Amino acid sequence: MRNRPTIYLGTWLGVELRLDIMVVALIGLLFLNSLNEASGKGSAAGDMWGAVAHLVLLLVMMLCMFLHEVGHAVMARLRGHRPTMILLSFVGLTFFDARKAKASDEFWIAVSGPMVNTAIGLLLSPFIGLALARTGAPPLLSLSGMATWQGFLAWVSLLNFAVAALNLTPGWPADGARAVRAWLARRRGYAAGTLRAVSISHGLWLIVAGLSIVFLTVIPLVQAFSNVNRARSPAALLAMYQFVALLLAAMGIYYGWAENRRVRKLGEALAAEAVGPPPEFRPGAKPAPATVDAQATTAEPSKVDELKDKAAEAVNTGATMWKVAKASGKGAGWFARQGAKVLGAMLSKPQEKK
């Protein structure tokens, strides 16, 4: 995951912005598919504008995804943590360095993103009524329905509500899964809470994948026996996005496994401080211990080496003195006295150097 290609978009207030190449390819494929639907059987010349509106809508939703992640970054900063990167991919990911993190921190950072989408949806919600009130207009939930300015803004509102709702579900990497993990961590501990939250997530994504396969099987059969204009059919748009649902399900299951691996590797003490996406999802970065304060949990390399050398020296010296005690017949008392002198001398060496 770290080696996937991304586009560097610059740095904003100390936060690096990157765009996943794969999501650009996905937008292109969805646009080509909408062009195919707009030029299908029974389509009108004006239906092609629906495909163009679909492309513009996808780009606008990328902007909304960015604002969603900005909400996470701002809340992380307000809770005393430092955001470092925003990655716009199939879902947005905000990476940050946590310091003295609490379960409540992860909860509020998680819900701040959906709050942004809800605010955008509410701001544009009047256009839903305007689009539905138009007489003779194509169905709102279709390609042609988003070709008018009322329909387009209504789509932006509806999709922001959908993003907020989906992000509150307990399926990784949705924000709701982090909120559930934070809630479980307060009762079961962080490690056990994470494992339980991942189990819930896997079950949810398996259901989503199963429903998507059913839709992909049934919808084409219905379309084959009907003369409906696909550009004006909500079912055609629904079938198009089942592939996206399958992709998200696969990513969600993999993401859950990554969370499990991180918690099992770090253990309860360190996992309690591991918030934010797993390090392996950060492009171009080597995996690093996800701890709140490295100084509080790890020793300096020089001190670790010094302790190892002292321990090895003590073991060798003790073995040599025990052989001398046995050979000379001086016994355990002499060995104990000599060992105490050597240990005292070793402990006083650092002080002498200072």
Residue pairs with C-beta under 8 A, 6 or more apart in sequence:
1 280
1 281
1 283
2 280
2 281
2 282
2 283
2 284
2 285
2 286
2 287
3 283
3 284
4 20
4 21
4 22
4 283
5 20
5 21
6 18
6 19
6 20
6 21
6 87
6 283
6 284
7 18
7 19
7 20
7 21
7 24
8 16
8 17
8 18
9 17
9 18
9 19
10 17
11 17
14 82
14 83
14 84
15 73
15 83
15 84
15 85
15 86
16 84
16 85
16 86
17 66
17 85
17 86
17 88
18 85
18 86
18 87
18 88
18 283
19 87
19 88
20 87
20 88
20 89
20 90
20 283
22 89
22 90
23 62
23 88
23 89
23 90
26 90
26 244
26 247
27 55
27 58
27 59
27 62
30 54
30 58
30 240
30 244
31 51
31 54
31 55
31 58
33 240
34 50
34 51
34 54
34 55
34 143
34 240
35 48
35 51
37 43
37 51
37 143
37 230
37 231
37 236
37 237
37 240
38 47
38 48
38 50
38 51
38 143
38 144
38 230
38 231
39 47
39 48
40 229
40 230
40 231
41 227
41 229
41 230
42 227
42 228
42 229
42 230
43 229
43 230
43 231
44 229
44 231
46 144
46 147
47 143
47 144
47 147
47 229
47 231
47 232
49 144
49 147
50 142
50 143
50 144
50 145
50 146
50 147
50 231
51 143
51 231
52 147
53 143
53 146
53 147
53 151
53 152
54 143
54 146
56 152
57 146
57 152
57 155
57 156
57 159
60 156
61 156
61 159
61 163
62 88
64 117
64 120
64 156
64 159
64 160
64 163
65 88
65 91
65 92
65 163
66 86
66 88
66 92
67 116
67 117
67 120
68 92
68 113
68 114
68 116
68 117
68 163
68 167
69 86
69 88
69 92
69 93
69 94
69 113
70 86
70 116
71 112
71 113
71 115
71 116
72 83
72 92
72 94
72 109
72 110
72 112
72 113
72 175
73 83
73 86
73 94
73 96
74 112
75 108
75 109
75 112
76 82
76 83
76 94
76 96
76 105
76 109
77 83
79 105
79 108
79 109
80 99
80 100
80 105
81 96
81 97
81 98
81 99
81 101
81 105
81 109
81 275
82 96
82 97
82 99
83 94
83 95
83 96
84 95
84 96
84 97
85 94
85 95
85 282
86 92
86 93
86 94
86 95
87 93
87 94
87 95
87 281
87 282
87 283
90 244
90 247
90 248
90 251
91 173
91 174
91 248
91 251
92 113
93 173
93 277
93 281
93 282
94 276
94 277
95 276
95 277
95 282
96 275
96 276
98 105
98 273
98 274
98 275
98 276
98 290
98 292
99 292
99 293
100 273
100 292
100 293
101 273
101 275
101 292
103 182
103 183
103 185
103 186
103 190
104 182
105 275
106 178
106 179
106 181
106 182
106 275
107 178
107 179
107 182
107 183
109 178
109 275
110 175
110 176
110 178
110 179
110 182
111 168
111 175
111 179
113 167
113 175
114 163
114 164
114 165
114 167
114 168
114 175
114 176
115 164
117 160
117 161
117 163
117 164
117 167
118 160
118 161
118 164
120 156
120 157
120 160
121 157
121 158
121 160
121 161
121 164
122 157
123 157
124 153
124 154
124 156
124 157
124 160
125 157
127 150
127 153
127 154
127 156
127 157
128 140
128 154
128 157
128 158
130 150
130 154
131 137
131 140
131 145
131 148
131 150
131 151
131 153
131 154
132 140
132 154
134 148
134 150
137 145
137 148
137 151
138 144
138 145
138 147
138 231
138 232
139 145
139 232
139 233
139 234
140 146
140 151
140 154
140 155
141 234
141 237
142 231
142 232
142 233
142 234
142 236
142 237
143 230
143 231
143 232
143 236
143 237
144 231
144 232
145 151
145 155
145 232
146 152
146 155
166 174
167 174
167 175
167 176
168 174
168 175
168 176
168 179
169 176
169 177
169 204
170 176
170 177
170 180
170 197
170 200
170 201
170 204
171 177
171 200
171 201
171 204
171 205
171 208
171 252
172 197
172 198
172 201
172 252
172 255
172 256
172 259
173 251
173 252
173 255
173 277
174 252
177 197
177 200
177 201
177 256
178 275
180 197
180 200
181 190
181 193
181 194
181 197
182 193
183 193
184 192
184 193
184 194
184 196
184 197
185 193
185 194
185 272
186 193
187 193
188 196
189 268
189 272
190 263
190 268
190 271
190 272
190 274
191 263
191 264
191 267
191 268
191 271
191 272
194 259
194 260
194 263
194 271
195 260
195 263
197 259
198 256
198 257
198 259
198 260
201 252
201 253
201 256
202 253
202 256
204 252
205 248
205 249
205 252
205 253
205 256
206 249
206 253
208 245
208 248
208 249
209 245
209 246
209 249
209 250
211 245
212 242
212 243
212 245
212 246
212 249
213 242
213 246
215 238
215 239
215 242
216 239
216 242
216 243
219 235
219 236
219 238
219 239
219 242
220 239
222 235
223 230
223 233
223 235
223 236
223 239
228 235
230 236
255 278
255 281
258 278
258 280
258 281
259 278
261 278
262 271
262 274
262 278
262 279
262 290
263 271
263 274
266 274
266 289
266 290
266 291
269 297
270 289
270 290
270 291
270 297
273 290
273 291
273 292
273 293
273 297
274 290
274 291
275 290
276 290
278 290
279 285
279 286
279 287
279 288
279 290
280 287
289 297
289 298
291 297
291 298
310 346
313 346
314 342
314 343
314 346
317 342
318 339
318 342
321 335
321 338
321 339
321 342
322 335
324 330
325 331
325 332
325 334
325 335
325 338
